[in-house]
Amino acid sequence: MDKVSSFFLRKPDSFSGLMSRKSEVYLPITSKPQPKFRVRALLGHCLYRRVVLWTLIVIVLLSVTLFNPRITQRHNVLDLVHVGVGEVAESKAEQTGDLSLTKQDGKNDADERPMKLDEEHNDDEQSENKSESTSEDKEREKKKKEKGKDKQKEKEQAKEKEKEKLNGPHWLRYKHLDGYYNGLRSLVSFSDYIPEYPVALDASQPTVVVPTVHRTALPTPTVYRSHPDYDSSEYRSEYQKVKPCYLDAKRKVPVPELYAYSGVPQGQAKPALGSYDLLGLREDVCFDRFGRYGPYGLGYPVSEGGTGEATDTEHEASEYVWQKTGKINWDDMDWAAAQDRCTQDNEARFFTGNKTRDSEIAKVRPRKIHRQAVVVRTYVGFKWTAHALLNFRAMISELNLQSSGEYDVHFLLHVRDNNAPIWADPATAQRILDANVPPEFHGICTLWSEAQMKLYYPGDFGYTFENPSNGDIHGVYRSAHMPLQHFANIHPEYEHFWNWEMDMRWSGSYYELFDRLGKWGQQQSRQGMWERASKYYIPELHGDWDNFTKIVDKETRTSGRRSIMGPVIFAGKTSLQHGEEGFLPRTCATGSDMKLCGVGEDADLITLNPLFDADQSGWVFASDVTGYDKQYQQPPRRCAIVTASRLSRRLLSVMHEETWRLHHSMFSEMFPPSMAFHHGLKAVYAPHPVYLDRAWPVDEIEKAFNGGRDHTSGGHGSPFDLMNEHNHKGTSWYYNSEFAGLLWRRWLGYAQMDGRGDNGGRAGEGTMRGGRDEEMDKKNSGRLCLRSMLVHPIKWENPSERD
């Protein structure tokens, strides 16, 4: 037992009683006669002893400093300060494996010392042979001294940068990952794949030794299909017959195929957040730029019907992707007509959108399926590039034509001129389309304006708790859901609506992404649903999904908060016209196994970032709440950053009623999750694979990304706090990510700054890497090959587009 513990475990009469016995119990007793003044007594007293000893130490240090000529120089005094910083940096580098935390120029203090000793020796020789020196020698010596001063200044500046690095964001301390940039010549089978990162929390070694792989010849890609085998007996016995779709009206030009490589570049990192296997996404294949976009016009010139992009990049063996279909001429493509033909040929497969009719045929075998819309948000003034064409050609081909009509792709075009008669005058609408959208997409564009939303949702929306943007309540920035709600009302044929943005990219099959996320959401239980959705999933830390679920359950119980099930009650809540009783499925009825509550039920909301509690989260728009009674506190709120998500017709109907009847609204990223939260709809966060640009320790990821209340991403300490959002810049998916664009452009074959700069390295810093020459060099691993991943934002792709 330590002294402090034994002190408080005594049985004293009182604390003052103990203090009164202090002289008897705690101080030594002596019977020797004492002199009037003793040096020993002076030093023996605690206070005096300290004063004398520290005075002597200070005198000694001052003497050494004042009378040592090597220390009295100004530069060397600064060295004493900066050497300490360097030692801390070197110590941190040993812990993290990040060599960038040591000297910037690759030298250490030991490397510098011989130079200084030589300079001093030369000074002595010159003083002894002063009579023999010439003016030329003096000038040379002067330059040498100036050069030495410059080196010293550079050294001090480097040490200052290291000091700033240690005091700055903690991700600066972690090593950059290089495996992302391994190309096709380093491809290995998935069974032989060793990722550079992440390392398990209990790993004995802090870094992974990855064997070098270098092929002499490039591997061959194969057709990649993520759709069901529509011709199989299993599919035909369960669902209606499927008819193939074509690009042209004569049904002669088949839809081109996507190509992938079996395996993964050796050493390429695994995702730090989210999981392939959990969502049913394949992680044993990778895609290069030609296998992904070559079928849609990448790699051949405009004169042949292509885009002209990538003809100036490395393209060894790229012709393989055109062997089956040839180089398709996309000049006269009409995507609206192609989608309509495909849907009409397969209309027997789908529900109609008429509730009465659909309820009658719901139990008919073979089964029918619901259709979905992917609604891409664009605006007047958006600069359509060749890469944007490629991306949306791929999206429509893979989602609509290759699925025989399961999805339709639409564009919602925001017309900023509120005076433009876009409904009254077809010529005006056509003029806007001609100026802002490529002809191949005209037929799938729906125009809207904020003036239209004011007519559609009229009236006074009342009190707003906070409006940081000072935007209008009908404006797209604060209420981007309004035009989507309207779109859903005029398109009853769709059951679900994917809200998508122009600057998002997916390196794999779009059908695989949307289909697998929807199926995963359907199988999630409502029990613990909101709690799981509030937290980033880190597989290397949390284990498999079952273990993650147990962790979240335990954290919820420890917090003292009740798990949320069904609609929430709060002061000032107004009921919907038709109530909320029908929102819970039969699997959630009293007496049912709650683990199965909601399993098999389509998710009303699927988000791509956690659904966090906005209250006290530090998120800048957390209080942008309008139309609620100000005599009460703000209603409870949930939010998912980045508006990309899937919304059910049911959820959009609730949002529509809350908007037109109750005049309620919240900031764009907060309104759909909060409406699902208030009314007991099924909402999930789908933990898709997200990559980090540095080797974060997995426990530090948890602290940074789940550092909010009760180990979630919400409340105080949220990663979405304005002061914490910088951590997302090194991720592959976030609205302000810098790593996403860097990696994507390298994958497209363009040379990029590698992000290894003095300020931590991100956009526009470091050394120019990648590009044609590097990829063509047989000593390097060739063009990049990435597994399917979401990247955002992609503001420009070809370097010529940057300005």
Long-range contacts (C-beta under 8 A, 24 or more apart in sequence): 75-149, 75-152, 75-156, 78-156, 79-156, 82-155, 82-156, 82-159, 82-160, 82-163, 83-109, 83-159, 85-159, 85-160, 85-162, 85-163, 85-166, 86-159, 86-162, 88-166, 89-162, 89-163, 89-165, 89-166, 92-166, 92-173, 96-173, 96-174, 96-175, 96-206, 96-695, 97-175, 97-206, 97-207, 97-695, 98-173, 98-174, 98-175, 98-176, 98-695, 99-175, 100-175, 100-176, 100-756, 101-162, 101-165, 101-166, 101-173, 103-158, 104-158, 104-161, 104-162, 104-758, 105-154, 105-158, 112-151, 112-155, 115-148, 119-144, 119-145, 119-148, 161-758, 165-760, 168-760, 169-726, 169-727, 169-760, 170-700, 170-704, 171-694, 171-696, 171-704, 171-727, 171-730, 171-760, 172-760, 174-694, 174-695, 174-696, 174-697, 175-694, 175-695, 176-693, 176-694, 176-695, 176-755, 176-756, 176-761, 177-269, 177-692, 177-693, 177-694, 177-695, 178-267, 179-210, 179-265, 179-266, 179-267, 179-268, 179-269, 180-268, 180-269, 180-691, 180-743, 180-746, 180-784, 180-786, 181-746, 181-769, 181-770, 181-781, 181-784, 182-265, 182-266, 182-267, 182-268, 182-781, 182-784, 183-265, 183-775, 183-780, 183-781, 183-782, 183-783, 183-784, 183-785, 184-215, 184-218, 184-219, 184-261, 184-265, 184-288, 184-781, 184-782, 184-783, 184-785, 185-213, 185-214, 185-215, 185-216, 185-218, 185-780, 185-781, 185-782, 186-212, 186-213, 186-214, 186-215, 186-265, 186-266, 186-267, 186-781, 186-782, 187-213, 187-215, 187-219, 187-261, 187-263, 187-264, 187-265, 187-266, 187-286, 187-785, 188-213, 188-263, 188-264, 188-265, 188-266, 189-262, 189-263, 190-263, 190-264, 190-283, 190-284, 192-266, 193-263, 193-264, 193-266, 193-268, 194-266, 194-267, 195-267, 195-268, 195-269, 195-270, 196-267, 196-268, 196-269, 196-695, 197-269, 197-270, 197-272, 197-692, 197-695, 198-269, 198-270, 198-272, 198-540, 198-695, 198-696, 198-698, 199-540, 199-695, 199-698, 200-540, 200-698, 201-540, 201-541, 201-697, 201-698, 201-699, 207-695, 210-266, 210-267, 211-266, 212-266, 213-266, 214-781, 216-778, 218-316, 218-317, 218-782, 219-261, 219-262, 219-263, 220-317, 220-320, 221-259, 221-260, 221-261, 221-288, 221-291, 221-320, 221-321, 222-259, 222-260, 222-261, 222-262, 223-257, 223-258, 223-259, 223-324, 224-257, 224-258, 224-259, 224-260, 224-285, 224-287, 224-291, 224-508, 224-509, 225-257, 225-258, 226-282, 226-508, 226-509, 226-511, 226-512, 226-515, 227-402, 227-403, 227-511, 230-404, 236-366, 237-366, 238-366, 238-367, 239-349, 239-366, 239-367, 239-368, 239-369, 240-348, 240-349, 240-366, 240-367, 240-368, 241-348, 241-349, 241-366, 242-346, 242-349, 242-404, 243-345, 243-346, 243-404, 244-404, 245-338, 245-341, 245-342, 245-345, 245-346, 245-400, 245-401, 245-402, 245-404, 245-405, 246-338, 246-341, 246-401, 247-328, 247-333, 247-338, 247-401, 248-338, 249-337, 249-341, 251-341, 253-325, 253-328, 254-325, 255-397, 255-401, 255-402, 256-295, 256-296, 256-324, 256-325, 256-328, 256-397, 257-295, 257-324, 257-325, 258-287, 258-291, 258-292, 258-295, 258-394, 258-398, 258-508, 258-509, 259-287, 259-290, 259-291, 259-292, 259-294, 259-295, 259-320, 259-321, 260-285, 260-286, 260-287, 260-291, 260-508, 261-285, 261-286, 261-287, 261-288, 261-291, 261-785, 264-785, 264-787, 265-781, 265-784, 265-785, 268-786, 268-787, 269-691, 269-692, 271-689, 271-690, 271-691, 271-789, 272-538, 272-540, 272-690, 272-691, 272-692, 272-696, 272-698, 272-701, 273-536, 273-537, 273-538, 273-687, 273-689, 273-690, 273-692, 273-701, 273-705, 273-731, 274-537, 274-539, 274-687, 274-688, 274-689, 274-690, 275-537, 275-539, 275-545, 275-687, 275-689, 276-689, 276-787, 276-788, 278-520, 278-537, 278-539, 278-545, 278-687, 279-516, 279-517, 279-520, 279-686, 279-687, 279-688, 280-516, 280-519, 280-520, 281-508, 281-512, 281-513, 281-516, 281-688, 281-689, 281-788, 282-508, 282-512, 282-788, 283-689, 283-787, 285-787, 286-785, 286-786, 286-787, 287-507, 287-508, 287-785, 287-786, 287-787, 287-788, 288-747, 288-783, 288-784, 288-785, 289-313, 289-747, 289-748, 289-749, 289-783, 289-784, 290-315, 290-318, 290-321, 291-321, 292-394, 292-507, 292-508, 293-387, 293-390, 293-391, 293-394, 294-318, 294-321, 294-322, 295-321, 295-322, 295-325, 295-328, 295-394, 295-397, 296-328, 296-330, 296-389, 296-390, 296-393, 296-394, 296-397, 297-328, 297-330, 297-386, 297-389, 297-390, 297-393, 298-390, 300-327, 304-329, 305-329, 305-330, 305-331, 306-330, 307-386, 307-387, 307-389, 307-390, 308-386, 309-386, 309-387, 309-390, 309-798, 310-748, 310-749, 312-772, 313-748, 313-749, 313-750, 313-771, 313-772, 313-775, 313-783, 314-749, 314-772, 314-775, 314-776, 314-782, 314-783, 316-776, 316-782, 316-783, 330-389, 330-393, 330-440, 333-393, 333-440, 334-440, 334-443, 335-393, 335-396, 335-409, 335-440, 335-441, 335-443, 335-444, 336-442, 336-443, 336-444, 337-443, 338-396, 338-400, 338-401, 339-396, 339-400, 339-401, 339-405, 339-408, 339-409, 339-444, 342-400, 342-401, 342-404, 342-405, 343-371, 343-400, 343-405, 343-408, 345-404, 345-405, 346-404, 346-405, 347-405, 349-404, 349-405, 349-406, 350-405, 350-406, 350-493, 351-495, 352-493, 353-491, 353-492, 353-493, 353-494, 353-495, 354-492, 369-406, 370-494, 370-495, 370-496, 371-405, 371-406, 371-407, 371-408, 371-493, 371-494, 371-495, 372-406, 372-407, 372-408, 372-494, 372-495, 372-496, 372-497, 372-498, 372-514, 372-518, 372-646, 373-407, 373-408, 373-409, 373-410, 373-487, 373-491, 373-494, 373-496, 373-497, 373-498, 374-399, 374-407, 374-408, 374-409, 374-410, 374-497, 374-498, 374-500, 374-514, 375-410, 375-411, 375-412, 375-484, 375-487, 375-497, 375-498, 375-499, 375-500, 376-409, 376-410, 376-411, 376-412, 376-500, 376-501, 376-502, 377-411, 377-412, 377-414, 377-480, 377-499, 377-500, 377-501, 377-502, 377-643, 378-411, 378-412, 378-413, 378-414, 378-436, 378-437, 378-502, 379-413, 379-414, 379-416, 379-476, 380-413, 380-414, 380-415, 380-416, 380-417, 380-432, 380-435, 380-436, 381-416, 381-436, 382-436, 382-502, 383-801, 384-437, 384-438, 385-796, 385-797, 385-798, 385-801, 386-798, 387-748, 387-797, 387-798, 388-502, 389-438, 389-440, 391-505, 392-441, 393-440, 394-510, 395-510, 398-509, 398-510, 398-511, 399-510, 399-511, 399-514, 402-511, 403-511, 407-511, 407-514, 408-444, 408-494, 409-444, 410-444, 410-445, 410-446, 410-487, 411-437, 411-441, 411-444, 411-445, 411-446, 412-446, 412-448, 412-483, 412-484, 412-487, 413-437, 413-445, 413-446, 413-447, 413-448, 414-448, 414-449, 414-476, 414-483, 415-447, 415-448, 415-449, 416-449, 417-449, 418-449, 418-450, 418-451, 419-451, 420-449, 422-447, 422-448, 422-449, 422-452, 423-452, 446-487, 448-483, 448-486, 450-474, 450-475, 450-476, 452-483, 452-486, 453-479, 453-482, 453-483, 453-486, 456-482, 456-486, 456-660, 457-482, 457-659, 457-660, 459-663, 460-663, 461-626, 461-627, 461-663, 461-664, 461-665, 462-626, 462-627, 462-628, 462-663, 463-626, 463-627, 463-628, 463-629, 463-630, 464-624, 464-625, 464-626, 465-623, 465-624, 465-625, 465-626, 465-628, 465-630, 465-634, 466-623, 466-624, 466-625, 467-624, 468-620, 468-621, 468-624, 469-621, 469-624, 473-626, 473-665, 476-668, 477-668, 478-624, 478-665, 478-667, 478-668, 479-665, 479-668, 479-671, 480-643, 480-668, 481-655, 481-659, 481-668, 481-671, 481-672, 482-659, 484-647, 484-652, 485-652, 485-655, 485-656, 485-659, 488-647, 488-649, 488-652, 488-653, 488-656, 489-656, 492-649, 494-649, 495-602, 495-648, 495-649, 496-602, 496-646, 496-647, 496-648, 496-649, 497-646, 497-647, 497-648, 497-649, 497-652, 498-644, 498-645, 498-646, 499-643, 499-644, 499-645, 499-646, 499-647, 500-644, 501-642, 501-643, 501-644, 501-792, 503-792, 503-793, 503-794, 503-795, 504-644, 504-790, 504-791, 504-792, 504-793, 504-794, 505-744, 505-790, 505-791, 505-792, 505-794, 506-788, 506-789, 506-790, 506-791, 507-747, 507-786, 507-787, 507-788, 507-789, 507-791, 508-787, 508-788, 508-789, 509-788, 512-788, 513-688, 513-788, 513-790, 514-646, 517-606, 517-646, 517-686, 517-688, 518-602, 518-603, 518-606, 518-646, 520-684, 520-686, 521-602, 521-603, 521-606, 521-646, 521-682, 521-684, 521-686, 522-600, 522-601, 522-602, 522-603, 523-599, 523-600, 524-598, 524-599, 524-603, 524-682, 524-684, 525-594, 525-595, 525-596, 525-597, 525-598, 525-599, 526-565, 526-584, 526-588, 526-597, 526-598, 526-601, 526-682, 527-563, 527-565, 527-594, 527-595, 527-597, 527-598, 528-552, 528-553, 528-556, 528-563, 529-564, 529-598, 529-682, 529-683, 529-684, 530-563, 530-564, 530-611, 530-638, 530-677, 530-683, 531-555, 531-556, 531-563, 531-564, 531-712, 532-684, 532-685, 533-607, 533-610, 533-611, 533-683, 533-684, 533-685, 534-610, 534-611, 534-612, 534-613, 534-685, 534-712, 534-713, 534-714, 535-610, 535-706, 535-711, 535-712, 535-713, 536-610, 536-687, 536-701, 536-705, 536-706, 536-713, 537-687, 538-698, 538-701, 538-702, 538-705, 538-706, 540-698, 541-698, 541-699, 541-701, 541-702, 555-710, 555-711, 555-712, 556-710, 558-710, 559-709, 559-710, 561-710, 564-677, 565-594, 565-597, 566-680, 567-678, 567-679, 567-680, 568-636, 568-677, 568-678, 568-680, 570-632, 570-635, 570-636, 570-678, 571-632, 571-633, 572-628, 572-629, 572-631, 572-632, 572-635, 573-635, 573-678, 574-662, 576-654, 576-657, 576-679, 577-657, 577-661, 580-679, 580-680, 583-650, 583-679, 583-680, 583-681, 584-680, 598-682, 601-682, 602-648, 602-682, 603-646, 603-648, 603-682, 603-683, 603-684, 604-647, 604-648, 604-650, 604-651, 604-676, 604-681, 604-682, 604-683, 605-645, 605-646, 605-647, 605-648, 605-651, 605-672, 605-673, 605-676, 605-681, 605-682, 605-683, 605-684, 606-645, 606-646, 606-683, 606-684, 606-685, 606-686, 607-640, 607-644, 607-645, 607-673, 607-683, 607-684, 607-685, 607-686, 608-640, 608-642, 608-644, 608-645, 608-685, 608-686, 608-688, 608-733, 608-790, 609-640, 609-641, 609-642, 609-685, 609-733, 609-734, 610-640, 610-685, 610-712, 610-713, 610-714, 611-638, 611-639, 611-640, 611-673, 611-683, 611-685, 612-638, 612-639, 612-640, 612-708, 612-712, 612-713, 612-714, 612-715, 612-718, 612-720, 613-637, 613-638, 613-708, 613-709, 613-712, 613-714, 613-715, 614-638, 614-639, 614-670, 614-714, 615-714, 615-715, 616-709, 616-715, 616-716, 617-708, 617-714, 617-715, 617-716, 617-718, 617-720, 617-721, 618-716, 618-718, 618-720, 618-721, 618-722, 618-723, 618-724, 619-718, 619-720, 619-721, 619-722, 620-722, 621-667, 621-669, 621-670, 622-670, 624-666, 624-667, 624-670, 625-665, 625-666, 625-667, 625-670, 626-663, 626-664, 626-665, 626-666, 627-662, 627-663, 627-664, 627-665, 628-664, 635-674, 635-678, 636-674, 636-677, 636-678, 637-666, 637-670, 637-673, 637-674, 637-677, 638-670, 638-673, 638-674, 638-676, 638-677, 638-683, 638-714, 639-667, 639-669, 639-670, 639-673, 639-674, 639-720, 640-669, 640-673, 640-685, 641-669, 641-720, 641-734, 641-735, 642-669, 642-733, 642-734, 642-735, 642-792, 643-668, 643-669, 644-792, 645-672, 647-672, 648-681, 650-681, 651-675, 651-676, 651-681, 654-679, 654-681, 688-733, 688-790, 689-787, 689-788, 689-789, 689-790, 690-731, 690-732, 690-733, 690-789, 690-790, 691-731, 691-732, 691-739, 691-743, 691-789, 692-730, 692-731, 692-732, 692-739, 693-730, 693-731, 693-739, 693-742, 693-743, 693-755, 693-762, 694-730, 729-762, 730-762, 732-789, 732-790, 732-791, 733-789, 733-790, 733-791, 733-792, 734-792, 735-792, 735-793, 736-793, 737-791, 737-792, 737-793, 738-762, 738-763, 740-791, 740-792, 740-793, 740-794, 741-791, 741-793, 741-794, 741-795, 741-796, 743-786, 743-791, 744-791, 744-794, 744-797, 745-797, 745-799, 746-770, 746-784, 747-784, 747-786, 748-797, 748-798, 749-775, 749-783, 750-797, 750-798, 750-799, 751-799
